[in-house]
Amino acid sequence: MVDRDDLPAPRQGLVVTHFLTVRDVAVSRKFYADIFGGQIVLVENPTIVKIANSWIIMNPGGGPTPDKPDITLTPHEPGDPVSAFLNVRVADIAAFYADARAKGGQFLTEPLDRKAEVRCYLRDPDGYLIEIGQATGMLQGVYADPPASSS
């Protein structure tokens, strides 16, 4: 029996979870448990991995259902534009980066200083983008430069 406190089932109010449509539930479940030190709460249907104070819920894609008519869930495809991504904040990005790389994490770059924070990105087994960041300058009122004007 799963402990209710390990499930995203609040006794009052709400909790926020993140759902991912994945190709291989076992591979994704292992990635999120290993890289982020997650606790596997449910193995399948759906897979739920508790990570710190949040949950990642994963299931294969599928067609419309009565509660989401006209909606088809599909995993990320290489080359797809990114419209949303998981944002993970860590206390020590150098330690997280070294540990995740040792476990097979595939980062786009090493951690880079962006003034307000140090950050880097990795992809999960389905190609979903994950930002890993550590607040640095923002703790002293130093923020990132605004985006370049498009005009």
Secondary structure, 3 states (H helix, E strand, C coil): CCCHHHCCCCCCCCCCCEEEECCCHHHHHHHHHHHHCCEEEECCCCEEEEECCEEEEEECCECCECCECCCCECCCCCCCCCCCCEEEECCCHHHHHHHHHHCCCEECCCCEECCCEEEEEEECCCCCEEEEEEECHHHHCCCCCCCCCCC
